[in-house]
Amino acid sequence: MRYIFLLFLLHTLSIWGQSDTNHLKLSLQIGFRVHDDTYETIRRSVERRILTSPVIGLMLQIPRIPVRIGVQADFDFQLTVPIDSSVLVNYAAGSVTSTWIEYQLQAYYDFKRISVGLGAYWKRRENEIIHLFPDLTNGKRSGIQMSASIPLNWIDIEFRTKIGLQPIFAALGTSQHSVLFLYNFDRKRISRKPNKKVMVNGLIGARFFLTKSIELLIAEDLVPIGTAPMVGLEIVHKKSGVSINIERDWWVAFNGGSFRRDTKGYINTAFLGAGYNYLLNNNRYFRIKIGGSFITDYDKLGKLKFTDPNVTKLITYQIKGIGASFSYELLPNIDVEIKHTFPIIGDKLFNPLRTSVGLIYRYNPNK
């Protein structure tokens, strides 16, 4: 019933907005939500995983009063391979272990420098626990949510917390908190004067690395250079040149037609750290970044043993270490980058597989 209601509401708002464009504006909204994979009422036996779920929505803006109404949806899924996959003789060593989709309906009130929101959410989650114990667990959750957001140039940064009401009360746990980065397709918003102190850049690009050290089975093959698409966000303090960087890249090689395993390799790298942006005399930037690097690597996960003393530390991220990169602005807004992860746990210090050369484009409509 709620889906019919949401569709009817969106249809009504779109007609309303089109018929009176001087008073209403309906705009598309995209972004991602940063949260963890813990449960609302169950404590995980292993460390939490930090996730970035894509968000899409519609925002109804009412210019004459500082009120907005938003409808959003975010989704995610998790892939994994079983620990000690040798006992399965490498058959189908890969599966989808968790999926969920969440809908939100929320009203915002805009103050001069901050917005606050109040609304409701409906979430549907499926995973191995729900399928194993359907009578004891419930993947459907709903409740209310509250938020506070700060507009920075062309993007909103929003902190959101939930209070679960159905099927059980849940609040304050890490599963109820998240941070959203949202971009609104609004010409008026983009044309605003940029923030004098802070600049926000979207990062889009790819990282390239050698694949020769990845272990292959009989009849498998890989191209010598892997390509990992990359996205991220950079928040720069203009006066000092210091930045906060959130980045993620993915690489996967599918195994078409194989009955042994679904993928030849899967590597997912998350980076959270700080950077320094130095403007050279030729009006190009030289950048240094350093921070935490957390890597999911299916080759490492498949070889992990239950008897390994570090099994609980490596079951979520198989490599943890310090990520460092150097980049130079080769063309306007396009950097060439060299990056390496120095593992603290899970790998040797100078594994060539953890070194990449990248091309990164900085998107900022206010420049």
Secondary structure, DSSP 8 states (H G I E B T S, - for coil): -HHHHHHHHHHHHHHHHHHTTTT-EEEEEEEEEEEE---SSS--SS---EEEEEEEEEEEEETTTTEEEEEEEEEEEEEE--TTGGGGTTTT--EEEEEEEEEEEEEEEE-SS-EEEEEEEEEEEEEHHHHH-TTT---EEEEEEEEEEEEETTEEEEEEEEEEEESS-EESSGGGEEEEEEEE--HHHHTS---SSEEEEEEEEEEEEE-TTS---TT----SEEEEEEEEEEEEETTT-EEEEEEEEEEEEE-TT-SS-SEEEEEEEEEEEEEEEEE-TTS-EEEEEEEEEEEEEHHHHHH--TT-TTHHHHSS-SEEEEEEEEEEEEETTEEEEEEEEEEEESS-TT-GGGEEEEEEEEE-TT-
